């Protein structure tokens, strides 16, 4: 049996086990009261706020693309971001959306530049989470935030991220490999593409504007989502954690849910909510409730991504057909026609 199949079975087993463990902790009568306590207007408000938060992420990617000198209109970046959300939701890995973004930008601008933009966007987002979480873990007092293991883990992750960023900036990998090891075939091509991605990544992360913009937009999204959490928890549980506490919870969930032990983080995300929100007095039922509500709302945006994907497919596979305005307005040469592996 292929290794991927074994890993998928392992993730499925972990997901089912986590969901079963969560179900054993739940008071379903209390969950019913929480559901009835949430007004329909909350879902409208929260969708609008969540849309603003996702716009922050699309703008972060746009800033990275501009830092690489890739002139793609913001409306198209938003379109590709929504398509990425669709594939993140339907594929059993959080990396599915990155693959979709890589494909659509790559066929217009080249896959090395597209790969660099996706890698930098992903890494800067993760680094921003770690930096914000580390700062808040030292600033907030009381509860589990005073635990040394949390602070030490975050500090270690922050130091590791800073070290990795420094390595990208100063390590001349191309010169080290040149003349020392020159493999041919697919391995050589893969190394060449990887070196191009590293070179382009080094270019963009040297820009203070890109680094500052990524951190600022990530923090703004976290604050917006924290506002949704606060609205839900006040209505459902009568508990109102501070925005700072909720931002710390969100950053920790965002960091640790990337551990690929469950399908799309299902089960792991809810367990993290129970543990982290429980430290500020939130009940298990309210913690699971807000996690599920946010997941469903993100899936609603995935349906918008589905509509955008279908619309993009109808315009044709060629980049000039998908967005002829890009070539005309920005002077970008159309890429060679390639089949669309995302079409079904």
Phi and psi in degrees as GROMACS dihedral restraints (atoms count N, CA, C in turn):
[ dihedral_restraints ]
;  ai    aj    ak    al  type     phi  dphi    fc
    3     4     5     6     1   -59.2    20    10
    4     5     6     7     1   152.5    20    10
    6     7     8     9     1   -61.8    20    10
    7     8     9    10     1   -36.3    20    10
    9    10    11    12     1   -63.0    20    10
   10    11    12    13     1   -36.4    20    10
   12    13    14    15     1   -67.0    20    10
   13    14    15    16     1   -43.6    20    10
   15    16    17    18     1   -59.3    20    10
   16    17    18    19     1   -42.9    20    10
   18    19    20    21     1   -66.4    20    10
   19    20    21    22     1   -38.7    20    10
   21    22    23    24     1   -63.6    20    10
   22    23    24    25     1   -39.5    20    10
   24    25    26    27     1   -65.2    20    10
   25    26    27    28     1   -38.4    20    10
   27    28    29    30     1   -63.0    20    10
   28    29    30    31     1   -45.5    20    10
   30    31    32    33     1   -62.2    20    10
   31    32    33    34     1   -40.5    20    10
   33    34    35    36     1   -62.3    20    10
   34    35    36    37     1   -43.8    20    10
   36    37    38    39     1   -61.9    20    10
   37    38    39    40     1   -44.8    20    10
   39    40    41    42     1   -63.3    20    10
   40    41    42    43     1   -42.8    20    10
   42    43    44    45     1   -60.3    20    10
   43    44    45    46     1   -48.5    20    10
   45    46    47    48     1   -62.6    20    10
   46    47    48    49     1   -41.1    20    10
   48    49    50    51     1   -63.7    20    10
   49    50    51    52     1   -44.5    20    10
   51    52    53    54     1   -63.9    20    10
   52    53    54    55     1   -43.8    20    10
   54    55    56    57     1   -64.2    20    10
   55    56    57    58     1   -39.1    20    10
   57    58    59    60     1   -63.7    20    10
   58    59    60    61     1   -42.9    20    10
   60    61    62    63     1   -63.8    20    10
   61    62    63    64     1   -38.7    20    10
   63    64    65    66     1   -66.6    20    10
   64    65    66    67     1   -42.4    20    10
   66    67    68    69     1   -60.8    20    10
   67    68    69    70     1   -32.9    20    10
   69    70    71    72     1   -69.5    20    10
   70    71    72    73     1   -24.0    20    10
   72    73    74    75     1   -87.0    20    10
   73    74    75    76     1   -13.2    20    10
   75    76    77    78     1   -82.9    20    10
   76    77    78    79     1   142.9    20    10
   78    79    80    81     1  -100.8    20    10
   79    80    81    82     1   101.6    20    10
   81    82    83    84     1   -69.4    20    10
   82    83    84    85     1   -27.8    20    10
   84    85    86    87     1   -65.3    20    10
   85    86    87    88     1   -41.7    20    10
   87    88    89    90     1   -65.1    20    10
   88    89    90    91     1   -36.6    20    10
   90    91    92    93     1   -63.9    20    10
   91    92    93    94     1   -38.3    20    10
   93    94    95    96     1   -63.2    20    10
   94    95    96    97     1   -38.7    20    10
   96    97    98    99     1   -66.2    20    10
   97    98    99   100     1   -37.2    20    10
   99   100   101   102     1   -65.4    20    10
  100   101   102   103     1   -43.8    20    10
  102   103   104   105     1   -61.0    20    10
  103   104   105   106     1   -42.1    20    10
  105   106   107   108     1   -71.8    20    10
  106   107   108   109     1   -21.4    20    10
  108   109   110   111     1   -81.0    20    10
  109   110   111   112     1   -17.0    20    10
  111   112   113   114     1   -86.5    20    10
  112   113   114   115     1   121.5    20    10
  114   115   116   117     1   -78.3    20    10
  115   116   117   118     1   152.4    20    10
  117   118   119   120     1   -58.4    20    10
  118   119   120   121     1   -31.0    20    10
  120   121   122   123     1   -63.2    20    10
  121   122   123   124     1   -29.0    20    10
  123   124   125   126     1   -57.9    20    10
  124   125   126   127     1   -42.5    20    10
  126   127   128   129     1   -65.8    20    10
  127   128   129   130     1   -34.3    20    10
  129   130   131   132     1   -69.1    20    10
  130   131   132   133     1   -46.2    20    10
  132   133   134   135     1   -61.2    20    10
  133   134   135   136     1   -46.0    20    10
  135   136   137   138     1   -67.3    20    10
  136   137   138   139     1   -35.3    20    10
  138   139   140   141     1   -63.3    20    10
  139   140   141   142     1   -40.8    20    10
  141   142   143   144     1   -65.2    20    10
  142   143   144   145     1   -42.3    20    10
  144   145   146   147     1   -67.0    20    10
  145   146   147   148     1   -41.5    20    10
  147   148   149   150     1   -64.4    20    10
  148   149   150   151     1   -35.3    20    10
  150   151   152   153     1   -61.7    20    10
  151   152   153   154     1   -39.6    20    10
  153   154   155   156     1   -65.0    20    10
  154   155   156   157     1   -39.0    20    10
  156   157   158   159     1   -64.7    20    10
  157   158   159   160     1   -41.9    20    10
  159   160   161   162     1   -67.3    20    10
  160   161   162   163     1   -31.0    20    10
  162   163   164   165     1   -63.6    20    10
  163   164   165   166     1   -34.8    20    10
  165   166   167   168     1   -61.4    20    10
  166   167   168   169     1   -42.6    20    10
  168   169   170   171     1   -66.4    20    10
  169   170   171   172     1   -40.5    20    10
  171   172   173   174     1   -63.4    20    10
  172   173   174   175     1   -39.9    20    10
  174   175   176   177     1   -66.7    20    10
  175   176   177   178     1   -34.5    20    10
  177   178   179   180     1   -62.0    20    10
  178   179   180   181     1   -45.0    20    10
  180   181   182   183     1   -63.4    20    10
  181   182   183   184     1   -38.0    20    10
  183   184   185   186     1   -62.5    20    10
  184   185   186   187     1   -41.5    20    10
  186   187   188   189     1   -61.8    20    10
  187   188   189   190     1   -41.8    20    10
  189   190   191   192     1   -63.3    20    10
  190   191   192   193     1   -44.7    20    10
  192   193   194   195     1   -60.4    20    10
  193   194   195   196     1   -43.6    20    10
  195   196   197   198     1   -64.8    20    10
  196   197   198   199     1   -36.0    20    10
  198   199   200   201     1   -63.3    20    10
  199   200   201   202     1   -27.4    20    10
  201   202   203   204     1   -86.8    20    10
  202   203   204   205     1    -1.8    20    10
  204   205   206   207     1    79.9    20    10
  205   206   207   208     1    18.5    20    10
  207   208   209   210     1   -94.0    20    10
  208   209   210   211     1   114.1    20    10
  210   211   212   213     1   -95.8    20    10
  211   212   213   214     1    82.6    20    10
  213   214   215   216     1  -110.5    20    10
  214   215   216   217     1   129.8    20    10
  216   217   218   219     1   -58.1    20    10
  217   218   219   220     1   148.1    20    10
  219   220   221   222     1   -59.5    20    10
  220   221   222   223     1   -37.6    20    10
  222   223   224   225     1   -61.1    20    10
  223   224   225   226     1   -34.7    20    10
  225   226   227   228     1   -74.3    20    10
  226   227   228   229     1   -36.0    20    10
  228   229   230   231     1   -61.1    20    10
  229   230   231   232     1   -42.6    20    10
  231   232   233   234     1   -61.8    20    10
  232   233   234   235     1   -41.4    20    10
  234   235   236   237     1   -60.6    20    10
  235   236   237   238     1   -46.9    20    10
  237   238   239   240     1   -68.9    20    10
  238   239   240   241     1   -31.6    20    10
  240   241   242   243     1   -64.3    20    10
  241   242   243   244     1   -42.3    20    10
  243   244   245   246     1   -65.5    20    10
  244   245   246   247     1   -39.8    20    10
  246   247   248   249     1   -63.5    20    10
  247   248   249   250     1   -39.2    20    10
  249   250   251   252     1   -61.2    20    10
  250   251   252   253     1   -39.5    20    10
  252   253   254   255     1   -62.0    20    10
  253   254   255   256     1   -37.9    20    10
  255   256   257   258     1   -60.0    20    10
  256   257   258   259     1   -49.5    20    10
  258   259   260   261     1   -74.9    20    10
  259   260   261   262     1   -24.5    20    10
  261   262   263   264     1   -65.6    20    10
  262   263   264   265     1   -34.8    20    10
  264   265   266   267     1   -78.7    20    10
  265   266   267   268     1   -36.4    20    10
  267   268   269   270     1   -93.2    20    10
  268   269   270   271     1   -19.4    20    10
  270   271   272   273     1   -96.1    20    10
  271   272   273   274     1   146.3    20    10
  273   274   275   276     1   -77.8    20    10
  274   275   276   277     1    47.0    20    10
  276   277   278   279     1  -165.1    20    10
  277   278   279   280     1   145.4    20    10
  279   280   281   282     1   -72.3    20    10
  280   281   282   283     1    -9.3    20    10
  282   283   284   285     1   -87.9    20    10
  283   284   285   286     1    -5.0    20    10
  285   286   287   288     1   -60.2    20    10
  286   287   288   289     1   -40.9    20    10
  288   289   290   291     1   -65.1    20    10
  289   290   291   292     1   -35.6    20    10
  291   292   293   294     1   -65.0    20    10
  292   293   294   295     1   -37.7    20    10
  294   295   296   297     1   -64.0    20    10
  295   296   297   298     1   -39.0    20    10
  297   298   299   300     1   -66.2    20    10
  298   299   300   301     1   -43.9    20    10
  300   301   302   303     1   -62.6    20    10
  301   302   303   304     1   -41.1    20    10
  303   304   305   306     1   -59.7    20    10
  304   305   306   307     1   -43.6    20    10
  306   307   308   309     1   -63.2    20    10
  307   308   309   310     1   -50.3    20    10
  309   310   311   312     1   -68.4    20    10
  310   311   312   313     1   -40.5    20    10
  312   313   314   315     1   -75.5    20    10
  313   314   315   316     1   -35.3    20    10
  315   316   317   318     1   -62.9    20    10
  316   317   318   319     1   -38.0    20    10
  318   319   320   321     1   -74.9    20    10
  319   320   321   322     1   -13.7    20    10
  321   322   323   324     1   -94.2    20    10
  322   323   324   325     1   -39.7    20    10
  324   325   326   327     1  -118.6    20    10
  325   326   327   328     1    -2.5    20    10
  327   328   329   330     1    99.2    20    10
  328   329   330   331     1   141.9    20    10
  330   331   332   333     1   -76.4    20    10
  331   332   333   334     1   -22.6    20    10
  333   334   335   336     1   -66.7    20    10
  334   335   336   337     1   -48.2    20    10
  336   337   338   339     1   -65.5    20    10
  337   338   339   340     1   -42.1    20    10
  339   340   341   342     1   -63.2    20    10
  340   341   342   343     1   -43.0    20    10
  342   343   344   345     1   -61.9    20    10
  343   344   345   346     1   -41.0    20    10
  345   346   347   348     1   -62.8    20    10
  346   347   348   349     1   -41.0    20    10
  348   349   350   351     1   -65.4    20    10
  349   350   351   352     1   -41.8    20    10
  351   352   353   354     1   -69.2    20    10
  352   353   354   355     1   -43.3    20    10
  354   355   356   357     1   -62.0    20    10
  355   356   357   358     1   -47.5    20    10
  357   358   359   360     1   -64.2    20    10
  358   359   360   361     1   -43.1    20    10
  360   361   362   363     1   -61.2    20    10
  361   362   363   364     1   -45.0    20    10
  363   364   365   366     1   -64.2    20    10
  364   365   366   367     1   -46.8    20    10
  366   367   368   369     1   -70.1    20    10
  367   368   369   370     1   -39.8    20    10
  369   370   371   372     1   -66.4    20    10
  370   371   372   373     1   -36.2    20    10
  372   373   374   375     1   -63.6    20    10
  373   374   375   376     1   -45.8    20    10
  375   376   377   378     1   -65.5    20    10
  376   377   378   379     1   -41.2    20    10
  378   379   380   381     1   -64.5    20    10
  379   380   381   382     1   -37.8    20    10
  381   382   383   384     1   -62.7    20    10
  382   383   384   385     1   -42.4    20    10
  384   385   386   387     1   -57.5    20    10
  385   386   387   388     1   -47.2    20    10
  387   388   389   390     1   -64.6    20    10
  388   389   390   391     1   -43.0    20    10
  390   391   392   393     1   -63.0    20    10
  391   392   393   394     1   -47.0    20    10
  393   394   395   396     1   -63.6    20    10
  394   395   396   397     1   -44.8    20    10
  396   397   398   399     1   -63.3    20    10
  397   398   399   400     1   -41.4    20    10
  399   400   401   402     1   -62.9    20    10
  400   401   402   403     1   -44.9    20    10
  402   403   404   405     1   -63.1    20    10
  403   404   405   406     1   -44.3    20    10
  405   406   407   408     1   -69.7    20    10
  406   407   408   409     1   -34.0    20    10
  408   409   410   411     1   -64.5    20    10
  409   410   411   412     1   -28.2    20    10
  411   412   413   414     1   -86.7    20    10
  412   413   414   415     1   -25.7    20    10
  414   415   416   417     1   -82.4    20    10
  415   416   417   418     1   -41.1    20    10
  417   418   419   420     1   -76.2    20    10
  418   419   420   421     1   144.2    20    10
  420   421   422   423     1  -120.3    20    10
  421   422   423   424     1   147.5    20    10
  423   424   425   426     1    94.2    20    10
  424   425   426   427     1   157.7    20    10
  426   427   428   429     1    64.4    20    10
  427   428   429   430     1  -152.6    20    10
  429   430   431   432     1   -71.7    20    10
  430   431   432   433     1   -12.3    20    10
  432   433   434   435     1   -69.0    20    10
  433   434   435   436     1   -17.0    20    10
  435   436   437   438     1   -86.6    20    10
  436   437   438   439     1    -1.7    20    10
  438   439   440   441     1   -71.9    20    10
  439   440   441   442     1   133.6    20    10
  441   442   443   444     1   -69.4    20    10
  442   443   444   445     1   -30.5    20    10
  444   445   446   447     1   -66.5    20    10
  445   446   447   448     1   -38.1    20    10
  447   448   449   450     1   -65.1    20    10
  448   449   450   451     1   -48.5    20    10
  450   451   452   453     1   -63.2    20    10
  451   452   453   454     1   -41.4    20    10
  453   454   455   456     1   -65.5    20    10
  454   455   456   457     1   -41.7    20    10
  456   457   458   459     1   -62.9    20    10
  457   458   459   460     1   -45.5    20    10
  459   460   461   462     1   -65.1    20    10
  460   461   462   463     1   -42.2    20    10
  462   463   464   465     1   -61.8    20    10
  463   464   465   466     1   -38.6    20    10
  465   466   467   468     1   -65.8    20    10
  466   467   468   469     1   -43.4    20    10
  468   469   470   471     1   -63.0    20    10
  469   470   471   472     1   -40.4    20    10
  471   472   473   474     1   -64.6    20    10
  472   473   474   475     1   -44.1    20    10
  474   475   476   477     1   -64.8    20    10
  475   476   477   478     1   -39.8    20    10
  477   478   479   480     1   -63.6    20    10
  478   479   480   481     1   -40.8    20    10
  480   481   482   483     1   -64.2    20    10
  481   482   483   484     1   -42.0    20    10
  483   484   485   486     1   -64.5    20    10
  484   485   486   487     1   -39.4    20    10
  486   487   488   489     1   -65.3    20    10
  487   488   489   490     1   -43.4    20    10
  489   490   491   492     1   -61.7    20    10
  490   491   492   493     1   -40.4    20    10
  492   493   494   495     1   -64.4    20    10
  493   494   495   496     1   -41.2    20    10
  495   496   497   498     1   -64.0    20    10
  496   497   498   499     1   -39.1    20    10
  498   499   500   501     1   -62.5    20    10
  499   500   501   502     1   -42.1    20    10
  501   502   503   504     1   -61.7    20    10
  502   503   504   505     1   -36.1    20    10
  504   505   506   507     1   -74.6    20    10
  505   506   507   508     1   -34.9    20    10
  507   508   509   510     1  -113.9    20    10
  508   509   510   511     1   -18.8    20    10
  510   511   512   513     1   -81.1    20    10
  511   512   513   514     1   118.2    20    10
  513   514   515   516     1   -83.6    20    10
  514   515   516   517     1    72.4    20    10
  516   517   518   519     1   -60.8    20    10
  517   518   519   520     1   -36.6    20    10
  519   520   521   522     1   -63.7    20    10
  520   521   522   523     1   -40.0    20    10
  522   523   524   525     1   -71.3    20    10
  523   524   525   526     1   -33.9    20    10
  525   526   527   528     1   -65.5    20    10
  526   527   528   529     1   -38.6    20    10
  528   529   530   531     1   -84.8    20    10
  529   530   531   532     1   -23.6    20    10
  531   532   533   534     1   -64.3    20    10
  532   533   534   535     1   120.3    20    10
  534   535   536   537     1    80.6    20    10
  535   536   537   538     1    -8.0    20    10
  537   538   539   540     1   -99.0    20    10
  538   539   540   541     1   -45.0    20    10
  540   541   542   543     1  -144.8    20    10
  541   542   543   544     1   114.1    20    10
  543   544   545   546     1  -127.4    20    10
  544   545   546   547     1    73.8    20    10
  546   547   548   549     1   -68.6    20    10
  547   548   549   550     1   154.1    20    10
  549   550   551   552     1  -110.7    20    10
  550   551   552   553     1   179.8    20    10
  552   553   554   555     1    73.2    20    10
  553   554   555   556     1  -152.7    20    10
  555   556   557   558     1   -65.4    20    10
  556   557   558   559     1   -35.9    20    10
  558   559   560   561     1   -63.6    20    10
  559   560   561   562     1   -45.2    20    10
  561   562   563   564     1   -61.9    20    10
  562   563   564   565     1   -41.4    20    10
  564   565   566   567     1   -63.9    20    10
  565   566   567   568     1   -41.3    20    10
  567   568   569   570     1   -63.3    20    10
  568   569   570   571     1   -40.9    20    10
  570   571   572   573     1   -66.6    20    10
  571   572   573   574     1   -40.2    20    10
  573   574   575   576     1   -60.7    20    10
  574   575   576   577     1   -44.5    20    10
  576   577   578   579     1   -64.7    20    10
  577   578   579   580     1   -42.2    20    10
  579   580   581   582     1   -61.4    20    10
  580   581   582   583     1   -40.5    20    10
  582   583   584   585     1   -66.6    20    10
  583   584   585   586     1   -36.9    20    10
  585   586   587   588     1   -63.6    20    10
  586   587   588   589     1   -41.6    20    10
  588   589   590   591     1   -63.2    20    10
  589   590   591   592     1   -43.7    20    10
  591   592   593   594     1   -62.4    20    10
  592   593   594   595     1   -42.4    20    10
  594   595   596   597     1   -61.9    20    10
  595   596   597   598     1   -44.5    20    10
  597   598   599   600     1   -70.4    20    10
  598   599   600   601     1   -35.6    20    10
  600   601   602   603     1   -63.5    20    10
  601   602   603   604     1   -42.2    20    10
  603   604   605   606     1   -59.4    20    10
  604   605   606   607     1   -37.6    20    10
  606   607   608   609     1   -63.2    20    10
  607   608   609   610     1   -43.7    20    10
  609   610   611   612     1   -80.2    20    10
  610   611   612   613     1   -34.8    20    10
  612   613   614   615     1   -76.7    20    10
  613   614   615   616     1    -7.3    20    10
  615   616   617   618     1   -78.8    20    10
  616   617   618   619     1    -7.1    20    10
  618   619   620   621     1   -90.1    20    10
  619   620   621   622     1   116.4    20    10
  621   622   623   624     1   -60.1    20    10
  622   623   624   625     1   -30.5    20    10
  624   625   626   627     1   -64.8    20    10
  625   626   627   628     1   -41.4    20    10
  627   628   629   630     1   -68.1    20    10
  628   629   630   631     1   -46.0    20    10
  630   631   632   633     1   -62.7    20    10
  631   632   633   634     1   -47.3    20    10
  633   634   635   636     1   -65.3    20    10
  634   635   636   637     1   -40.4    20    10
  636   637   638   639     1   -64.1    20    10
  637   638   639   640     1   -41.4    20    10
  639   640   641   642     1   -63.7    20    10
  640   641   642   643     1   -44.1    20    10
  642   643   644   645     1   -64.7    20    10
  643   644   645   646     1   -44.8    20    10
  645   646   647   648     1   -64.6    20    10
  646   647   648   649     1   -44.0    20    10
  648   649   650   651     1   -69.3    20    10
  649   650   651   652     1   -36.5    20    10
  651   652   653   654     1   -64.8    20    10
  652   653   654   655     1   -43.8    20    10
  654   655   656   657     1   -64.3    20    10
  655   656   657   658     1   -40.2    20    10
  657   658   659   660     1   -61.9    20    10
  658   659   660   661     1   -41.9    20    10
  660   661   662   663     1   -62.0    20    10
  661   662   663   664     1   -42.7    20    10
  663   664   665   666     1   -61.7    20    10
  664   665   666   667     1   -41.5    20    10
  666   667   668   669     1   -64.7    20    10
  667   668   669   670     1   -41.5    20    10
  669   670   671   672     1   -63.7    20    10
  670   671   672   673     1   -45.0    20    10
  672   673   674   675     1   -67.5    20    10
  673   674   675   676     1   -36.2    20    10
  675   676   677   678     1   -60.5    20    10
  676   677   678   679     1   -34.9    20    10
  678   679   680   681     1   -64.1    20    10
  679   680   681   682     1   -38.3    20    10
  681   682   683   684     1   -63.9    20    10
  682   683   684   685     1   -45.5    20    10
  684   685   686   687     1   -58.8    20    10
  685   686   687   688     1   -43.7    20    10
  687   688   689   690     1   -63.5    20    10
  688   689   690   691     1   -42.8    20    10
  690   691   692   693     1   -59.7    20    10
  691   692   693   694     1   -45.1    20    10
  693   694   695   696     1   -66.0    20    10
  694   695   696   697     1   -47.1    20    10
  696   697   698   699     1   -68.0    20    10
  697   698   699   700     1   -35.0    20    10
  699   700   701   702     1   -64.9    20    10
  700   701   702   703     1   -43.7    20    10
  702   703   704   705     1   -72.5    20    10
  703   704   705   706     1   -36.2    20    10
  705   706   707   708     1   -89.2    20    10
  706   707   708   709     1   -36.2    20    10
  708   709   710   711     1  -125.7    20    10
  709   710   711   712     1    -7.8    20    10
  711   712   713   714     1    69.8    20    10
  712   713   714   715     1    15.1    20    10
  714   715   716   717     1  -110.2    20    10
  715   716   717   718     1   134.7    20    10
  717   718   719   720     1  -125.8    20    10
  718   719   720   721     1    80.8    20    10
  720   721   722   723     1   -60.6    20    10
  721   722   723   724     1   153.6    20    10
  723   724   725   726     1   -69.8    20    10
  724   725   726   727     1   161.0    20    10
  726   727   728   729     1   -61.1    20    10
  727   728   729   730     1   -38.2    20    10
  729   730   731   732     1   -61.4    20    10
  730   731   732   733     1   -43.4    20    10
  732   733   734   735     1   -63.9    20    10
  733   734   735   736     1   -41.5    20    10
  735   736   737   738     1   -69.1    20    10
  736   737   738   739     1   -37.5    20    10
  738   739   740   741     1   -62.4    20    10
  739   740   741   742     1   -40.7    20    10
  741   742   743   744     1   -63.0    20    10
  742   743   744   745     1   -42.6    20    10
  744   745   746   747     1   -59.4    20    10
  745   746   747   748     1   -46.2    20    10
  747   748   749   750     1   -64.1    20    10
  748   749   750   751     1   -40.0    20    10
  750   751   752   753     1   -66.9    20    10
  751   752   753   754     1   -41.8    20    10
  753   754   755   756     1   -64.3    20    10
  754   755   756   757     1   -42.9    20    10
  756   757   758   759     1   -61.8    20    10
  757   758   759   760     1   -43.9    20    10
  759   760   761   762     1   -64.3    20    10
  760   761   762   763     1   -33.3    20    10
  762   763   764   765     1   -74.6    20    10
  763   764   765   766     1   -51.1    20    10
  765   766   767   768     1   -82.5    20    10
  766   767   768   769     1   -17.4    20    10
  768   769   770   771     1   -72.3    20    10
  769   770   771   772     1   -13.3    20    10
  771   772   773   774     1   -75.3    20    10
  772   773   774   775     1   -10.0    20    10
  774   775   776   777     1   -67.3    20    10
  775   776   777   778     1   117.7    20    10
  777   778   779   780     1   -81.5    20    10
  778   779   780   781     1    61.0    20    10
  780   781   782   783     1  -102.1    20    10
  781   782   783   784     1   -13.4    20    10
  783   784   785   786     1  -134.9    20    10
  784   785   786   787     1   166.0    20    10
  786   787   788   789     1   -71.4    20    10
  787   788   789   790     1   112.5    20    10
  789   790   791   792     1    55.5    20    10
  790   791   792   793     1    24.7    20    10
  792   793   794   795     1    76.3    20    10
  793   794   795   796     1     5.7    20    10
  795   796   797   798     1   -66.6    20    10
  796   797   798   799     1   134.2    20    10
  798   799   800   801     1    91.1    20    10
  799   800   801   802     1   -53.0    20    10
  801   802   803   804     1   -64.9    20    10
  802   803   804   805     1   -42.1    20    10
  804   805   806   807     1   -60.4    20    10
  805   806   807   808     1   -45.6    20    10
  807   808   809   810     1   -67.7    20    10
  808   809   810   811     1   -38.3    20    10
  810   811   812   813     1   -65.5    20    10
  811   812   813   814     1   -38.2    20    10
  813   814   815   816     1   -64.8    20    10
  814   815   816   817     1   -38.6    20    10
  816   817   818   819     1   -62.6    20    10
  817   818   819   820     1   -43.8    20    10
  819   820   821   822     1   -60.5    20    10
  820   821   822   823     1   -46.4    20    10
  822   823   824   825     1   -67.9    20    10
  823   824   825   826     1   -49.4    20    10
  825   826   827   828     1   -75.2    20    10
  826   827   828   829     1   -44.8    20    10
  828   829   830   831     1   -71.8    20    10
  829   830   831   832     1   -27.5    20    10
  831   832   833   834     1   -62.4    20    10
  832   833   834   835     1   -26.6    20    10
  834   835   836   837     1   -70.1    20    10
  835   836   837   838     1   -16.1    20    10
  837   838   839   840     1  -113.1    20    10
  838   839   840   841     1    22.4    20    10
  840   841   842   843     1    88.9    20    10
  841   842   843   844     1    11.6    20    10
  843   844   845   846     1   -86.6    20    10
  844   845   846   847     1   137.0    20    10
  846   847   848   849     1   -71.1    20    10
  847   848   849   850     1   160.2    20    10
  849   850   851   852     1   -58.9    20    10
  850   851   852   853     1   -42.3    20    10
  852   853   854   855     1   -65.3    20    10
  853   854   855   856     1   -41.7    20    10
  855   856   857   858     1   -68.4    20    10
  856   857   858   859     1   -37.6    20    10
  858   859   860   861     1   -64.3    20    10
  859   860   861   862     1   -45.4    20    10
  861   862   863   864     1   -66.8    20    10
  862   863   864   865     1   -38.8    20    10
  864   865   866   867     1   -60.6    20    10
  865   866   867   868     1   -47.0    20    10
  867   868   869   870     1   -69.9    20    10
  868   869   870   871     1   -32.9    20    10
  870   871   872   873     1   -63.8    20    10
  871   872   873   874     1   -44.8    20    10
  873   874   875   876     1   -67.5    20    10
  874   875   876   877     1   -40.9    20    10
  876   877   878   879     1   -60.7    20    10
  877   878   879   880     1   -44.4    20    10
  879   880   881   882     1   -65.6    20    10
  880   881   882   883     1   -38.7    20    10
  882   883   884   885     1   -63.5    20    10
  883   884   885   886     1   -42.9    20    10
  885   886   887   888     1   -65.5    20    10
  886   887   888   889     1   -37.7    20    10
  888   889   890   891     1   -69.2    20    10
  889   890   891   892     1   -36.5    20    10
  891   892   893   894     1   -65.4    20    10
  892   893   894   895     1   -35.2    20    10
  894   895   896   897     1   -67.7    20    10
  895   896   897   898     1   -31.3    20    10
  897   898   899   900     1   -63.2    20    10
  898   899   900   901     1   -40.0    20    10
  900   901   902   903     1   -66.5    20    10
  901   902   903   904     1   -28.7    20    10
  903   904   905   906     1   -64.4    20    10
  904   905   906   907     1   -32.7    20    10
  906   907   908   909     1   -66.1    20    10
  907   908   909   910     1   -35.4    20    10
  909   910   911   912     1   -64.3    20    10
  910   911   912   913     1   -40.9    20    10
  912   913   914   915     1   -61.0    20    10
  913   914   915   916     1   -35.9    20    10
  915   916   917   918     1   -62.1    20    10
  916   917   918   919     1   -45.0    20    10
  918   919   920   921     1   -62.4    20    10
  919   920   921   922     1   -40.6    20    10
  921   922   923   924     1   -65.9    20    10
  922   923   924   925     1   -41.6    20    10
  924   925   926   927     1   -62.4    20    10
  925   926   927   928     1   -45.0    20    10
  927   928   929   930     1   -62.2    20    10
  928   929   930   931     1   -43.1    20    10
  930   931   932   933     1   -63.0    20    10
  931   932   933   934     1   -41.1    20    10
  933   934   935   936     1   -64.4    20    10
  934   935   936   937     1   -40.6    20    10
  936   937   938   939     1   -64.5    20    10
  937   938   939   940     1   -35.2    20    10
  939   940   941   942     1   -69.1    20    10
  940   941   942   943     1   -22.1    20    10
  942   943   944   945     1   -81.1    20    10
  943   944   945   946     1    -7.1    20    10
  945   946   947   948     1   111.1    20    10
  946   947   948   949     1   165.5    20    10
  948   949   950   951     1   -85.8    20    10
  949   950   951   952     1   -24.4    20    10
  951   952   953   954     1   -74.0    20    10
  952   953   954   955     1   135.6    20    10
  954   955   956   957     1   -54.4    20    10
  955   956   957   958     1   -37.5    20    10
  957   958   959   960     1   -68.0    20    10
  958   959   960   961     1   -29.9    20    10
  960   961   962   963     1   -77.2    20    10
  961   962   963   964     1   -36.0    20    10
  963   964   965   966     1   -68.7    20    10
  964   965   966   967     1   -39.1    20    10
  966   967   968   969     1  -147.6    20    10
  967   968   969   970     1    70.4    20    10
  969   970   971   972     1   -60.4    20    10
  970   971   972   973     1   -24.6    20    10
  972   973   974   975     1   -63.3    20    10
  973   974   975   976     1   -27.5    20    10
  975   976   977   978     1   -63.7    20    10
  976   977   978   979     1   -46.1    20    10
  978   979   980   981     1   -66.1    20    10
  979   980   981   982     1   -40.3    20    10
  981   982   983   984     1   -72.8    20    10
  982   983   984   985     1   -41.8    20    10
  984   985   986   987     1   -86.4    20    10
  985   986   987   988     1   -36.9    20    10
  987   988   989   990     1  -104.9    20    10
  988   989   990   991     1    -3.5    20    10
  990   991   992   993     1    70.9    20    10
  991   992   993   994     1    26.8    20    10
  993   994   995   996     1   -88.7    20    10
  994   995   996   997     1   129.4    20    10
  996   997   998   999     1   -71.0    20    10
  997   998   999  1000     1   131.4    20    10
  999  1000  1001  1002     1   -65.5    20    10
 1000  1001  1002  1003     1   144.5    20    10
 1002  1003  1004  1005     1   -80.8    20    10
 1003  1004  1005  1006     1   167.5    20    10
 1005  1006  1007  1008     1   -68.1    20    10
 1006  1007  1008  1009     1   141.0    20    10
 1008  1009  1010  1011     1   -61.9    20    10
 1009  1010  1011  1012     1   130.5    20    10
 1011  1012  1013  1014     1  -131.7    20    10
 1012  1013  1014  1015     1   148.6    20    10
 1014  1015  1016  1017     1   -65.6    20    10
 1015  1016  1017  1018     1   147.9    20    10
 1017  1018  1019  1020     1   -94.1    20    10
 1018  1019  1020  1021     1   104.6    20    10
 1020  1021  1022  1023     1   -69.7    20    10
 1021  1022  1023  1024     1   -11.4    20    10
 1023  1024  1025  1026     1   -87.6    20    10
 1024  1025  1026  1027     1   -12.0    20    10
 1026  1027  1028  1029     1   -71.4    20    10
 1027  1028  1029  1030     1   143.3    20    10
